[in-house]
């Protein structure tokens, strides 16, 4: 067994989980099964494999920054319910 019921109880306490005795027993078995699967990964020879942070190679998912002309002030204010010709007028927030 990789994990004891006392360890599961401690983790549950840290997570502020209140588990019954039956739930503790169930969780101990399930976590032990999970840890056994993780141990199987240690059997693999990964010496020639580079560590990755993503499942597939991703160079840059962002588009290039390009400078474009902005919306003319009059067009931006055209659909505003309240403006003074230079800016939007909104209620004060204090």
N, CA, C and O atoms as a GROMACS GRO file, in nm:
protein
  376
    1UNK      N    1   0.085  -0.118   0.000
    1UNK     CA    2   0.000   0.000   0.000
    1UNK      C    3   0.089   0.124   0.000
    1UNK      O    4   0.182   0.134   0.081
    2UNK      N    5   0.062   0.217  -0.089
    2UNK     CA    6   0.143   0.338  -0.106
    2UNK      C    7   0.105   0.449  -0.009
    2UNK      O    8   0.189   0.530   0.029
    3UNK      N    9  -0.020   0.453   0.031
    3UNK     CA   10  -0.068   0.561   0.116
    3UNK      C   11  -0.152   0.501   0.229
    3UNK      O   12  -0.228   0.407   0.209
    4UNK      N   13  -0.136   0.557   0.346
    4UNK     CA   14  -0.209   0.505   0.462
    4UNK      C   15  -0.335   0.587   0.486
    4UNK      O   16  -0.349   0.699   0.437
    5UNK      N   17  -0.425   0.527   0.563
    5UNK     CA   18  -0.550   0.596   0.595
    5UNK      C   19  -0.521   0.721   0.679
    5UNK      O   20  -0.593   0.820   0.670
    6UNK      N   21  -0.416   0.716   0.760
    6UNK     CA   22  -0.378   0.832   0.842
    6UNK      C   23  -0.333   0.948   0.752
    6UNK      O   24  -0.364   1.064   0.780
    7UNK      N   25  -0.260   0.917   0.644
    7UNK     CA   26  -0.216   1.021   0.550
    7UNK      C   27  -0.336   1.082   0.477
    7UNK      O   28  -0.341   1.204   0.457
    8UNK      N   29  -0.430   0.999   0.438
    8UNK     CA   30  -0.550   1.049   0.371
    8UNK      C   31  -0.629   1.138   0.467
    8UNK      O   32  -0.682   1.242   0.427
    9UNK      N   33  -0.637   1.097   0.592
    9UNK     CA   34  -0.707   1.176   0.693
    9UNK      C   35  -0.640   1.312   0.710
    9UNK      O   36  -0.708   1.413   0.726
   10UNK      N   37  -0.508   1.314   0.708
   10UNK     CA   38  -0.432   1.441   0.723
   10UNK      C   39  -0.458   1.532   0.604
   10UNK      O   40  -0.479   1.652   0.621
   11UNK      N   41  -0.455   1.478   0.484
   11UNK     CA   42  -0.481   1.558   0.364
   11UNK      C   43  -0.623   1.612   0.366
   11UNK      O   44  -0.647   1.727   0.330
   12UNK      N   45  -0.718   1.529   0.407
   12UNK     CA   46  -0.857   1.573   0.417
   12UNK      C   47  -0.870   1.686   0.517
   12UNK      O   48  -0.945   1.781   0.495
   13UNK      N   49  -0.799   1.675   0.627
   13UNK     CA   50  -0.803   1.781   0.729
   13UNK      C   51  -0.746   1.911   0.672
   13UNK      O   52  -0.804   2.017   0.695
   14UNK      N   53  -0.636   1.904   0.600
   14UNK     CA   54  -0.576   2.023   0.540
   14UNK      C   55  -0.669   2.087   0.437
   14UNK      O   56  -0.672   2.209   0.422
   15UNK      N   57  -0.746   2.003   0.367
   15UNK     CA   58  -0.840   2.053   0.267
   15UNK      C   59  -0.975   2.090   0.329
   15UNK      O   60  -1.068   2.129   0.260
   16UNK      N   61  -0.982   2.077   0.461
   16UNK     CA   62  -1.105   2.106   0.536
   16UNK      C   63  -1.223   2.021   0.487
   16UNK      O   64  -1.335   2.068   0.474
   17UNK      N   65  -1.192   1.894   0.462
   17UNK     CA   66  -1.295   1.798   0.423
   17UNK      C   67  -1.328   1.710   0.543
   17UNK      O   68  -1.238   1.661   0.612
   18UNK      N   69  -1.453   1.693   0.568
   18UNK     CA   70  -1.497   1.607   0.677
   18UNK      C   71  -1.545   1.475   0.615
   18UNK      O   72  -1.654   1.468   0.558
   19UNK      N   73  -1.461   1.372   0.628
   19UNK     CA   74  -1.491   1.243   0.568
   19UNK      C   75  -1.529   1.143   0.676
   19UNK      O   76  -1.469   1.139   0.784
   20UNK      N   77  -1.630   1.062   0.646
   20UNK     CA   78  -1.669   0.955   0.738
   20UNK      C   79  -1.565   0.843   0.730
   20UNK      O   80  -1.478   0.846   0.644
   21UNK      N   81  -1.575   0.746   0.819
   21UNK     CA   82  -1.480   0.634   0.818
   21UNK      C   83  -1.490   0.557   0.686
   21UNK      O   84  -1.388   0.513   0.632
   22UNK      N   85  -1.612   0.541   0.635
   22UNK     CA   86  -1.631   0.471   0.508
   22UNK      C   87  -1.567   0.549   0.394
   22UNK      O   88  -1.502   0.491   0.307
   23UNK      N   89  -1.586   0.682   0.393
   23UNK     CA   90  -1.526   0.766   0.288
   23UNK      C   91  -1.374   0.763   0.296
   23UNK      O   92  -1.307   0.762   0.193
   24UNK      N   93  -1.319   0.763   0.418
   24UNK     CA   94  -1.173   0.755   0.433
   24UNK      C   95  -1.120   0.624   0.376
   24UNK      O   96  -1.017   0.623   0.309
   25UNK      N   97  -1.189   0.516   0.403
   25UNK     CA   98  -1.147   0.386   0.352
   25UNK      C   99  -1.153   0.383   0.200
   25UNK      O  100  -1.062   0.332   0.134
   26UNK      N  101  -1.261   0.438   0.143
   26UNK     CA  102  -1.277   0.442  -0.002
   26UNK      C  103  -1.168   0.528  -0.066
   26UNK      O  104  -1.106   0.489  -0.164
   27UNK      N  105  -1.145   0.646  -0.008
   27UNK     CA  106  -1.044   0.738  -0.063
   27UNK      C  107  -0.905   0.678  -0.054
   27UNK      O  108  -0.823   0.695  -0.145
   28UNK      N  109  -0.876   0.609   0.054
   28UNK     CA  110  -0.745   0.546   0.069
   28UNK      C  111  -0.722   0.445  -0.042
   28UNK      O  112  -0.614   0.441  -0.102
   29UNK      N  113  -0.822   0.363  -0.070
   29UNK     CA  114  -0.810   0.265  -0.179
   29UNK      C  115  -0.794   0.331  -0.314
   29UNK      O  116  -0.710   0.289  -0.395
   30UNK      N  117  -0.874   0.434  -0.340
   30UNK     CA  118  -0.867   0.502  -0.470
   30UNK      C  119  -0.733   0.573  -0.488
   30UNK      O  120  -0.673   0.566  -0.596
   31UNK      N  121  -0.687   0.643  -0.385
   31UNK     CA  122  -0.558   0.712  -0.396
   31UNK      C  123  -0.443   0.614  -0.410
   31UNK      O  124  -0.346   0.642  -0.480
   32UNK      N  125  -0.453   0.501  -0.344
   32UNK     CA  126  -0.350   0.398  -0.357
   32UNK      C  127  -0.344   0.346  -0.500
   32UNK      O  128  -0.236   0.322  -0.553
   33UNK      N  129  -0.460   0.328  -0.563
   33UNK     CA  130  -0.466   0.284  -0.702
   33UNK      C  131  -0.403   0.388  -0.794
   33UNK      O  132  -0.327   0.354  -0.885
   34UNK      N  133  -0.434   0.514  -0.771
   34UNK     CA  134  -0.378   0.622  -0.853
   34UNK      C  135  -0.226   0.625  -0.839
   34UNK      O  136  -0.155   0.635  -0.939
   35UNK      N  137  -0.177   0.616  -0.717
   35UNK     CA  138  -0.032   0.619  -0.695
   35UNK      C  139   0.037   0.498  -0.757
   35UNK      O  140   0.152   0.507  -0.799
   36UNK      N  141  -0.031   0.385  -0.762
   36UNK     CA  142   0.026   0.266  -0.828
   36UNK      C  143   0.043   0.291  -0.978
   36UNK      O  144   0.143   0.250  -1.037
   37UNK      N  145  -0.055   0.358  -1.039
   37UNK     CA  146  -0.043   0.392  -1.182
   37UNK      C  147   0.072   0.490  -1.204
   37UNK      O  148   0.144   0.479  -1.304
   38UNK      N  149   0.090   0.583  -1.114
   38UNK     CA  150   0.200   0.679  -1.126
   38UNK      C  151   0.334   0.606  -1.116
   38UNK      O  152   0.429   0.640  -1.186
   39UNK      N  153   0.341   0.508  -1.028
   39UNK     CA  154   0.465   0.429  -1.016
   39UNK      C  155   0.499   0.356  -1.145
   39UNK      O  156   0.617   0.337  -1.174
   40UNK      N  157   0.399   0.316  -1.221
   40UNK     CA  158   0.426   0.249  -1.349
   40UNK      C  159   0.499   0.342  -1.445
   40UNK      O  160   0.577   0.296  -1.528
   41UNK      N  161   0.473   0.471  -1.435
   41UNK     CA  162   0.542   0.567  -1.522
   41UNK      C  163   0.691   0.572  -1.492
   41UNK      O  164   0.771   0.600  -1.581
   42UNK      N  165   0.729   0.545  -1.367
   42UNK     CA  166   0.871   0.543  -1.331
   42UNK      C  167   0.947   0.430  -1.400
   42UNK      O  168   1.069   0.436  -1.410
   43UNK      N  169   0.876   0.329  -1.447
   43UNK     CA  170   0.940   0.216  -1.513
   43UNK      C  171   0.983   0.251  -1.656
   43UNK      O  172   1.065   0.181  -1.715
   44UNK      N  173   0.928   0.358  -1.712
   44UNK     CA  174   0.960   0.396  -1.849
   44UNK      C  175   1.095   0.464  -1.856
   44UNK      O  176   1.134   0.539  -1.766
   45UNK      N  177   1.168   0.438  -1.965
   45UNK     CA  178   1.295   0.504  -1.989
   45UNK      C  179   1.268   0.635  -2.063
   45UNK      O  180   1.235   0.634  -2.182
   46UNK      N  181   1.281   0.744  -1.993
   46UNK     CA  182   1.254   0.876  -2.053
   46UNK      C  183   1.383   0.957  -2.068
   46UNK      O  184   1.379   1.080  -2.077
   47UNK      N  185   1.497   0.888  -2.072
   47UNK     CA  186   1.625   0.958  -2.078
   47UNK      C  187   1.642   1.037  -2.208
   47UNK      O  188   1.709   1.140  -2.209
   48UNK      N  189   1.584   0.990  -2.318
   48UNK     CA  190   1.600   1.059  -2.446
   48UNK      C  191   1.486   1.154  -2.479
   48UNK      O  192   1.479   1.206  -2.591
   49UNK      N  193   1.398   1.178  -2.385
   49UNK     CA  194   1.281   1.262  -2.412
   49UNK      C  195   1.298   1.394  -2.340
   49UNK      O  196   1.326   1.399  -2.220
   50UNK      N  197   1.279   1.502  -2.416
   50UNK     CA  198   1.293   1.635  -2.356
   50UNK      C  199   1.168   1.670  -2.275
   50UNK      O  200   1.057   1.636  -2.316
   51UNK      N  201   1.186   1.737  -2.162
   51UNK     CA  202   1.070   1.781  -2.084
   51UNK      C  203   0.988   1.882  -2.164
   51UNK      O  204   1.043   1.964  -2.238
   52UNK      N  205   0.857   1.877  -2.148
   52UNK     CA  206   0.770   1.970  -2.219
   52UNK      C  207   0.671   2.031  -2.121
   52UNK      O  208   0.644   1.976  -2.014
   53UNK      N  209   0.618   2.146  -2.160
   53UNK     CA  210   0.514   2.210  -2.079
   53UNK      C  211   0.379   2.197  -2.145
   53UNK      O  212   0.276   2.226  -2.083
   54UNK      N  213   0.378   2.155  -2.272
   54UNK     CA  214   0.253   2.137  -2.346
   54UNK      C  215   0.255   2.001  -2.414
   54UNK      O  216   0.361   1.943  -2.435
   55UNK      N  217   0.139   1.952  -2.447
   55UNK     CA  218   0.130   1.823  -2.514
   55UNK      C  219   0.181   1.829  -2.657
   55UNK      O  220   0.222   1.727  -2.712
   56UNK      N  221   0.181   1.946  -2.718
   56UNK     CA  222   0.232   1.961  -2.854
   56UNK      C  223   0.316   2.089  -2.860
   56UNK      O  224   0.296   2.181  -2.781
   57UNK      N  225   0.408   2.093  -2.957
   57UNK     CA  226   0.498   2.207  -2.970
   57UNK      C  227   0.420   2.330  -3.010
   57UNK      O  228   0.342   2.328  -3.106
   58UNK      N  229   0.440   2.437  -2.938
   58UNK     CA  230   0.370   2.562  -2.965
   58UNK      C  231   0.472   2.674  -2.956
   58UNK      O  232   0.523   2.704  -2.848
   59UNK      N  233   0.501   2.736  -3.068
   59UNK     CA  234   0.602   2.841  -3.070
   59UNK      C  235   0.546   2.972  -3.015
   59UNK      O  236   0.598   3.025  -2.917
   60UNK      N  237   0.442   3.022  -3.077
   60UNK     CA  238   0.383   3.146  -3.033
   60UNK      C  239   0.239   3.151  -3.084
   60UNK      O  240   0.216   3.150  -3.205
   61UNK      N  241   0.146   3.155  -2.993
   61UNK     CA  242   0.005   3.152  -3.032
   61UNK      C  243  -0.051   3.292  -3.053
   61UNK      O  244  -0.169   3.307  -3.086
   62UNK      N  245   0.031   3.393  -3.034
   62UNK     CA  246  -0.016   3.530  -3.046
   62UNK      C  247   0.014   3.586  -3.184
   62UNK      O  248   0.112   3.547  -3.248
   63UNK      N  249  -0.070   3.676  -3.229
   63UNK     CA  250  -0.044   3.739  -3.359
   63UNK      C  251   0.053   3.855  -3.339
   63UNK      O  252   0.074   3.902  -3.228
   64UNK      N  253   0.111   3.898  -3.447
   64UNK     CA  254   0.204   4.010  -3.443
   64UNK      C  255   0.129   4.139  -3.409
   64UNK      O  256   0.016   4.159  -3.452
   65UNK      N  257   0.194   4.225  -3.333
   65UNK     CA  258   0.137   4.357  -3.306
   65UNK      C  259   0.157   4.444  -3.430
   65UNK      O  260   0.269   4.460  -3.478
   66UNK      N  261   0.049   4.498  -3.479
   66UNK     CA  262   0.059   4.589  -3.592
   66UNK      C  263  -0.013   4.718  -3.558
   66UNK      O  264  -0.117   4.717  -3.492
   67UNK      N  265   0.041   4.826  -3.602
   67UNK     CA  266  -0.018   4.957  -3.576
   67UNK      C  267  -0.122   4.985  -3.682
   67UNK      O  268  -0.093   4.979  -3.802
   68UNK      N  269  -0.243   5.015  -3.639
   68UNK     CA  270  -0.350   5.050  -3.730
   68UNK      C  271  -0.412   5.180  -3.682
   68UNK      O  272  -0.400   5.216  -3.564
   69UNK      N  273  -0.476   5.249  -3.772
   69UNK     CA  274  -0.536   5.376  -3.731
   69UNK      C  275  -0.655   5.348  -3.640
   69UNK      O  276  -0.726   5.249  -3.658
   70UNK      N  277  -0.676   5.435  -3.544
   70UNK     CA  278  -0.784   5.416  -3.448
   70UNK      C  279  -0.914   5.474  -3.503
   70UNK      O  280  -0.915   5.545  -3.604
   71UNK      N  281  -1.021   5.443  -3.436
   71UNK     CA  282  -1.153   5.492  -3.474
   71UNK      C  283  -1.158   5.643  -3.453
   71UNK      O  284  -1.116   5.691  -3.348
   72UNK      N  285  -1.208   5.719  -3.550
   72UNK     CA  286  -1.218   5.865  -3.532
   72UNK      C  287  -1.307   5.897  -3.411
   72UNK      O  288  -1.405   5.828  -3.385
   73UNK      N  289  -1.273   6.001  -3.340
   73UNK     CA  290  -1.344   6.038  -3.218
   73UNK      C  291  -1.493   6.057  -3.242
   73UNK      O  292  -1.575   6.011  -3.162
   74UNK      N  293  -1.530   6.122  -3.348
   74UNK     CA  294  -1.672   6.147  -3.378
   74UNK      C  295  -1.746   6.014  -3.399
   74UNK      O  296  -1.860   5.999  -3.355
   75UNK      N  297  -1.682   5.919  -3.468
   75UNK     CA  298  -1.746   5.788  -3.489
   75UNK      C  299  -1.761   5.711  -3.358
   75UNK      O  300  -1.862   5.644  -3.336
   76UNK      N  301  -1.660   5.722  -3.270
   76UNK     CA  302  -1.666   5.653  -3.142
   76UNK      C  303  -1.779   5.709  -3.056
   76UNK      O  304  -1.845   5.635  -2.983
   77UNK      N  305  -1.801   5.838  -3.062
   77UNK     CA  306  -1.904   5.903  -2.980
   77UNK      C  307  -2.042   5.899  -3.044
   77UNK      O  308  -2.141   5.934  -2.979
   78UNK      N  309  -2.052   5.858  -3.169
   78UNK     CA  310  -2.178   5.866  -3.244
   78UNK      C  311  -2.293   5.789  -3.177
   78UNK      O  312  -2.405   5.839  -3.175
   79UNK      N  313  -2.269   5.672  -3.124
   79UNK     CA  314  -2.375   5.592  -3.064
   79UNK      C  315  -2.385   5.607  -2.913
   79UNK      O  316  -2.461   5.536  -2.847
   80UNK      N  317  -2.309   5.700  -2.858
   80UNK     CA  318  -2.311   5.720  -2.713
   80UNK      C  319  -2.439   5.793  -2.671
   80UNK      O  320  -2.478   5.891  -2.736
   81UNK      N  321  -2.504   5.748  -2.565
   81UNK     CA  322  -2.624   5.817  -2.520
   81UNK      C  323  -2.595   5.955  -2.462
   81UNK      O  324  -2.681   6.043  -2.461
   82UNK      N  325  -2.471   5.974  -2.413
   82UNK     CA  326  -2.438   6.103  -2.352
   82UNK      C  327  -2.289   6.132  -2.371
   82UNK      O  328  -2.204   6.057  -2.323
   83UNK      N  329  -2.258   6.239  -2.439
   83UNK     CA  330  -2.118   6.280  -2.458
   83UNK      C  331  -2.113   6.432  -2.472
   83UNK      O  332  -2.215   6.496  -2.496
   84UNK      N  333  -1.994   6.488  -2.457
   84UNK     CA  334  -1.976   6.632  -2.466
   84UNK      C  335  -1.900   6.673  -2.592
   84UNK      O  336  -1.850   6.786  -2.601
   85UNK      N  337  -1.890   6.584  -2.686
   85UNK     CA  338  -1.817   6.614  -2.809
   85UNK      C  339  -1.672   6.569  -2.804
   85UNK      O  340  -1.608   6.554  -2.908
   86UNK      N  341  -1.620   6.547  -2.684
   86UNK     CA  342  -1.481   6.504  -2.668
   86UNK      C  343  -1.469   6.369  -2.597
   86UNK      O  344  -1.375   6.293  -2.620
   87UNK      N  345  -1.566   6.341  -2.508
   87UNK     CA  346  -1.557   6.220  -2.428
   87UNK      C  347  -1.696   6.172  -2.389
   87UNK      O  348  -1.794   6.246  -2.400
   88UNK      N  349  -1.704   6.046  -2.343
   88UNK     CA  350  -1.829   5.993  -2.292
   88UNK      C  351  -1.859   6.059  -2.157
   88UNK      O  352  -1.767   6.086  -2.079
   89UNK      N  353  -1.984   6.083  -2.130
   89UNK     CA  354  -2.025   6.134  -1.999
   89UNK      C  355  -2.093   6.019  -1.926
   89UNK      O  356  -2.193   5.964  -1.972
   90UNK      N  357  -2.037   5.984  -1.812
   90UNK     CA  358  -2.090   5.872  -1.731
   90UNK      C  359  -2.109   5.919  -1.588
   90UNK      O  360  -2.046   6.017  -1.547
   91UNK      N  361  -2.194   5.852  -1.511
   91UNK     CA  362  -2.213   5.891  -1.371
   91UNK      C  363  -2.083   5.876  -1.293
   91UNK      O  364  -2.002   5.787  -1.321
   92UNK      N  365  -2.064   5.962  -1.194
   92UNK     CA  366  -1.946   5.954  -1.108
   92UNK      C  367  -1.951   5.830  -1.022
   92UNK      O  368  -2.058   5.789  -0.976
   93UNK      N  369  -1.835   5.772  -1.001
   93UNK     CA  370  -1.823   5.658  -0.913
   93UNK      C  371  -1.728   5.699  -0.801
   93UNK      O  372  -1.610   5.723  -0.824
   94UNK      N  373  -1.781   5.706  -0.682
   94UNK     CA  374  -1.697   5.747  -0.568
   94UNK      C  375  -1.685   5.636  -0.468
   94UNK      O  376  -1.619   5.652  -0.366
   0.00000   0.00000   0.00000
